[in-house]
């Protein structure tokens, strides 16, 4: 039986890519700058695996003998979006960036959306999610008009109060928007942003839902399913792939629940080969987008502690990969994603020691590695790094 586990630390980048200046992200370094902002990170498990070997992080020294192979991934896809990042991890490179709307959405988008939902909208601007519900929440509650906004990323976000607009209705509005947003307005994600509370105290709830574009041909996941590999998606993973190549969906509201659900699903794995995918969204949503380095540091420490326990459950020769989908530096003035390298830590259960995997040419190297490990043809892009993992001695 072969099992593989991929954990994506959403937004946890390790330094600006060479083209970061094109995105206004010079100097971005989610892990490095967070560590400096809080006086150092305490991540003993990740340090033992080799996190300090792949990047300079205050408080996380390089390990003399890292327990995992370590490196970093360069993103080939245009942009810095979660959808493009996850698609590339599974072998599909997005060469043309998804459209963005720094001036808001044009009439050819909003007019059919208004007609579809039978009411007007508020906002239609670039905004922080917390700021815009504070500014327009009262008017939304009074009128029932949804708050539509975007960011530097390719997103069409719809915010609504859960007591004013039911979740099923909000999700239906998102599906309507997803159908309307066809090329050239094919934003990568329509996002439901429900909130609760009263005037002056509105707060987003965990009932967010993403409605992504359907990935183009070449994605690894459907090929795995065709070969009998069970693919379990925990958290927002299934949404990002529009359900393509996913056999089991486990919803999770936040990192702690996602980690617990992954561990339970992995323990219950049967005799057939399986891939488990987990996205840890809180690093991005709660800390990166809100410019909160202490929160980021606390959640990284919590993940580190959980990871120590999970590693003790990892079966011999099962594959574990830790990485990210983009950066989201909480120390910069921007509250948006940042164009960064992704960290890479990888190991096979029961083996000790690792080696440097260097700077990989693409996020797609993860998909190529998973394909080789699970015995399917590789996706169009990517080079496997499985051989060095298999060369590590058994403990």
Secondary structure as GFF3:
##gff-version 3
##sequence-region A 1 395
A	DSSP	beta_strand	3	9	.	.	.	ID=ss1
A	DSSP	beta_strand	13	16	.	.	.	ID=ss2
A	DSSP	three_ten_helix	20	23	.	.	.	ID=ss3
A	DSSP	alpha_helix	30	37	.	.	.	ID=ss4
A	DSSP	alpha_helix	44	49	.	.	.	ID=ss5
A	DSSP	alpha_helix	51	54	.	.	.	ID=ss6
A	DSSP	beta_strand	69	73	.	.	.	ID=ss7
A	DSSP	alpha_helix	82	89	.	.	.	ID=ss8
A	DSSP	alpha_helix	107	117	.	.	.	ID=ss9
A	DSSP	beta_strand	121	126	.	.	.	ID=ss10
A	DSSP	alpha_helix	129	143	.	.	.	ID=ss11
A	DSSP	beta_strand	146	150	.	.	.	ID=ss12
A	DSSP	beta_strand	155	161	.	.	.	ID=ss13
A	DSSP	alpha_helix	167	180	.	.	.	ID=ss14
A	DSSP	beta_strand	189	196	.	.	.	ID=ss15
A	DSSP	beta_strand	203	204	.	.	.	ID=ss16
A	DSSP	beta_strand	209	212	.	.	.	ID=ss17
A	DSSP	alpha_helix	220	226	.	.	.	ID=ss18
A	DSSP	beta_strand	230	234	.	.	.	ID=ss19
A	DSSP	alpha_helix	237	240	.	.	.	ID=ss20
A	DSSP	beta_strand	248	250	.	.	.	ID=ss21
A	DSSP	alpha_helix	255	267	.	.	.	ID=ss22
A	DSSP	beta_strand	274	280	.	.	.	ID=ss23
A	DSSP	alpha_helix	282	282	.	.	.	ID=ss24
A	DSSP	pi_helix	283	288	.	.	.	ID=ss25
A	DSSP	alpha_helix	293	313	.	.	.	ID=ss26
A	DSSP	beta_strand	319	323	.	.	.	ID=ss27
A	DSSP	beta_strand	340	348	.	.	.	ID=ss28
A	DSSP	beta_strand	356	360	.	.	.	ID=ss29
A	DSSP	alpha_helix	364	374	.	.	.	ID=ss30
A	DSSP	alpha_helix	386	391	.	.	.	ID=ss31
###
